[in-house]
């Protein structure tokens, strides 16, 4: 796995964890949280290719949408 992908996944994990805490929902096991983060990063990559946008901005947007 590339360095940049790993960094995106770590950022997504932190953002997901903060969303869980904000909503006062218990955190899932670390493997489940990592899988969710990987899915968010993959989806952000697909969207970025379609729109030509920054992946990290899309990751933040996707996680923000999850809390709704």
C-alpha positions, 0 to 999 in steps of 0.5 A: 500500500502506498504511503499516500493511501495509508495517510488518507486512510488514517485521516479518514479513521480519525474523522470517522472516530470523531463523528462517532464521538460527536454522535455519542455512538460507541466506536466499532472495533479497529478493524471495522473502523479501518474497513469503513475508512478504506471504503470512504477513501476508495469512494473519494478516489472514484469521485475525484476521478469523475470530478477532478477534485482533491481526494482529501476534500472529498473524504471530508465531505463524505464523512460529513455526509455520514453524520446526517 
